[in-house]
Amino acid sequence: MARPQRSLRHEYELYVDEEIENYKESIPRSALLSIGDEAVARLGSGDQVLLTELLLCDEVNQIIFKRLRLPSYETWRRKRLKIAKELRRPEHWGLTADHVAVRAMSQTSEGRVLVAGEAEEGSALFLAANGCQVTSVHRESETLARVMQAANDVGLAERVRAVAADLTTFEPDAPLTAVICTPAAFAGLNMKARRRAIEVLQSATADGGVHLVQTLAGAGGRRKSPSLDELRTRYRGWSITVDEAPLGGLNTLVARKEIA
């Protein structure tokens, strides 16, 4: 089940709360008590206000808000939308127009995307910035930690999930709209393990969903990586197109699951 998206207004309120709390923690207790005294004086100068703890806390927060010169909602919103627009550009993540993640985005609408074997965070964050719920699967926990840190830095952590696993043990827990598999996803897997992994991903993919599977040109056999012929066999019954690269490059099989 997809996680609900927070409104910009709610995100702004969380931003303000965090900035104020960080400020409170950064100053000595004596300084915080001084702000409290100022809040009491302000409230006491009004028309017979019932001084409650909640009212006092709110007044303290208002004083800190002004001291920090935090932006208004409209100012913050304009900046946030400008940043969001920039994050949706593939170039921001160092991706070209023909990158596999960019092609996946053009092949499917917002939805759940699995990125398997990708060592860089650019693909996952580009897809998340464009509204997808992304699961990044990789064997190395350090790689996943880097992905999650990068997602947190740009406010996309709620749209990215990192799973330390390989395709022999991972099973999606919700229908997928797109799957990206780079050659690293199949590293070390024999043909039987590759077949089972692909079958699991196919079963978890919704009708109309798309798989983009990359493999090294000339791969197969002892190299423990699926060849294009093997992939064509695995995706029999799907709508398939293939971009073949020169020897040593990356072939990309694009397969769309037929709508039943």
C-alpha positions in Angstrom: 0.0 0.0 0.0 1.5 3.4 -1.0 2.4 5.8 1.7 0.3 8.9 1.7 2.1 12.1 0.5 2.4 14.9 3.0 1.1 18.2 2.0 3.5 21.1 1.5 1.8 22.9 4.4 2.5 20.0 6.7 6.1 19.8 5.5 6.5 23.5 6.2 5.2 23.0 9.8 7.6 20.1 10.4 10.4 22.3 9.0 9.6 25.2 11.4 9.2 22.8 14.4 12.6 21.2 13.7 14.4 24.6 13.3 12.9 25.9 16.5 13.7 22.7 18.5 17.2 22.7 17.1 17.6 26.3 18.3 16.3 25.4 21.8 18.9 22.6 22.1 21.7 24.8 20.9 21.4 27.5 23.6 22.1 27.3 27.3 19.2 26.9 29.7 19.6 30.4 31.0 19.0 31.8 27.6 15.9 29.7 27.1 14.5 30.8 30.5 15.2 34.4 29.4 13.0 33.8 26.3 10.4 32.4 28.6 10.4 35.5 30.7 10.0 37.6 27.5 7.1 35.5 26.5 5.4 35.9 29.9 5.9 39.7 29.7 4.4 39.8 26.3 1.4 37.8 27.2 0.9 39.7 30.5 0.7 43.0 28.5 -2.4 41.8 26.6 -6.0 41.8 27.6 -6.4 39.5 30.6 -5.1 36.4 28.9 -5.3 33.1 30.8 -1.6 32.1 31.0 -1.4 28.4 30.2 1.7 26.2 29.5 0.5 25.7 25.9 0.0 29.4 25.3 3.4 30.2 26.9 5.1 27.5 24.7 3.5 28.9 21.6 4.7 32.4 22.4 8.2 31.2 23.0 8.1 29.5 19.6 6.9 32.7 18.0 9.8 34.7 19.6 12.3 32.1 18.3 10.7 32.1 14.9 11.3 35.8 14.6 14.9 35.6 15.9 15.8 32.9 13.4 14.1 34.9 10.6 12.4 31.8 9.3 10.6 32.2 6.0 6.9 32.5 5.7 5.0 29.6 4.2 4.7 31.2 0.8 8.4 32.1 0.6 9.3 28.5 1.7 6.8 27.0 -0.7 8.2 28.9 -3.7 11.7 27.8 -2.9 10.6 24.2 -2.3 8.8 24.0 -5.6 11.9 25.4 -7.4 14.1 22.8 -5.8 11.6 20.0 -6.6 11.6 21.0 -10.2 15.4 20.9 -10.3 15.5 17.4 -8.7 13.2 16.1 -11.4 15.8 16.8 -14.0 17.9 13.7 -14.9 20.9 16.0 -15.4 20.8 17.0 -11.7 21.7 13.3 -10.9 24.3 13.0 -13.6 22.0 10.9 -15.8 21.7 11.2 -19.6 18.5 11.2 -21.6 19.1 7.5 -22.6 20.0 6.3 -19.1 18.1 3.2 -18.0 16.3 5.1 -15.1 15.3 7.9 -17.4 13.9 5.5 -19.9 12.0 3.7 -17.1 10.4 6.9 -16.1 9.3 7.6 -19.6 7.9 4.0 -19.9 5.7 4.2 -16.8 3.7 6.6 -14.6 4.4 7.2 -11.0 4.3 4.0 -9.0 6.5 1.4 -7.3 9.9 0.9 -8.9 12.6 -1.7 -8.0 16.2 -0.8 -8.7 18.4 -3.9 -8.4 22.2 -4.0 -8.7 22.6 -0.3 -9.3 25.7 0.9 -7.3 25.0 4.6 -7.6 22.2 6.6 -5.9 21.4 8.7 -8.9 18.9 6.3 -10.5 16.9 5.8 -7.2 16.8 9.4 -6.3 15.8 10.6 -9.9 12.8 8.2 -9.8 11.9 9.2 -6.3 12.0 12.9 -7.2 9.6 12.1 -10.0 7.0 10.7 -7.7 7.9 7.0 -7.6 8.2 4.8 -4.5 11.6 3.2 -5.0 13.1 0.1 -3.5 16.8 -0.2 -3.9 18.2 -3.7 -3.6 21.9 -4.3 -3.2 24.2 -6.8 -1.4 26.3 -4.1 0.2 24.8 -2.3 3.3 27.4 0.5 2.9 26.0 1.2 -0.6 22.5 1.3 0.7 23.4 3.6 3.6 24.9 6.0 1.0 21.6 5.9 -1.0 19.5 6.6 2.1 21.8 9.4 3.3 21.6 11.0 -0.1 17.8 10.6 -0.1 17.5 12.2 3.3 19.8 15.1 2.3 17.3 16.1 -0.4 14.1 15.3 1.4 13.3 12.1 -0.5 13.8 9.6 2.3 10.0 8.8 2.5 10.0 7.7 -1.1 13.1 5.4 -1.0 13.5 2.1 0.8 16.8 0.2 0.9 17.0 -3.6 1.2 20.2 -5.5 1.8 19.7 -8.6 -0.3 20.3 -10.1 -3.7 17.7 -11.4 -6.2 17.9 -15.0 -4.8 16.4 -13.9 -1.5 14.4 -10.7 -2.3 10.7 -10.9 -2.9 8.6 -7.7 -3.5 5.9 -7.2 -0.9 3.7 -5.1 -3.2 2.9 -4.9 -7.0 5.6 -3.2 -9.0 5.1 -0.9 -12.0 8.7 -0.9 -13.1 11.9 -3.0 -12.5 15.5 -1.9 -13.4 18.2 -4.6 -13.3 21.8 -3.7 -14.0 24.4 -6.4 -14.6 25.4 -6.3 -11.0 21.9 -7.6 -10.0 22.8 -11.0 -11.5 26.4 -11.2 -10.5 27.4 -14.7 -9.2 24.0 -16.2 -10.1 23.8 -19.3 -12.2 21.2 -19.8 -14.9 18.7 -21.5 -12.5 19.0 -18.8 -9.9 18.6 -16.1 -12.6 15.5 -17.8 -14.0 13.8 -18.0 -10.5 14.8 -14.3 -9.7 13.2 -13.1 -13.0 10.1 -15.2 -12.5 9.6 -13.7 -9.0 9.9 -10.1 -10.3 7.6 -10.9 -13.2 4.9 -12.3 -10.9 5.2 -9.2 -8.7 4.8 -6.8 -11.7 1.4 -5.3 -12.4 -0.2 -5.7 -15.8 1.3 -3.0 -18.1 4.4 -2.8 -15.9 7.8 -2.6 -17.5 11.2 -4.3 -16.9 14.5 -2.7 -18.1 17.2 -5.3 -17.9 20.8 -4.5 -18.8 23.4 -7.0 -19.7 26.9 -6.8 -21.0 27.1 -7.3 -24.8 28.5 -10.8 -25.3 27.5 -11.9 -21.8 26.3 -15.4 -21.0 27.7 -18.8 -20.3 30.6 -18.8 -17.8 30.3 -15.1 -17.1 27.2 -15.8 -14.9 25.3 -13.0 -16.6 22.2 -13.4 -18.8 22.7 -13.1 -22.5 20.1 -11.4 -24.7 19.0 -14.8 -26.0 18.4 -15.9 -22.4 16.5 -12.8 -21.6 14.3 -13.1 -24.7 13.4 -16.6 -23.5 12.6 -15.5 -20.0 10.4 -12.7 -21.3 8.4 -14.7 -23.8 4.9 -13.4 -23.8 5.9 -9.9 -22.9 6.2 -7.0 -25.4 9.9 -6.7 -26.0 12.3 -4.2 -27.6 16.1 -4.5 -27.4 18.8 -1.9 -27.7 22.0 -3.7 -28.6 25.4 -2.2 -27.8 28.8 -2.8 -29.3 30.9 -5.6 -27.7 31.7 -4.5 -24.1 28.8 -2.1 -23.9 25.4 -2.6 -22.2 22.5 -4.1 -24.0 19.1 -3.1 -22.7 16.0 -5.3 -22.9 12.8 -3.4 -22.4 9.9 -5.7 -21.7 6.3 -4.7 -21.0 3.9 -7.1 -19.3 0.8 -7.5 -21.4 -2.5 -6.4 -19.9 -4.6 -9.5 -19.3 
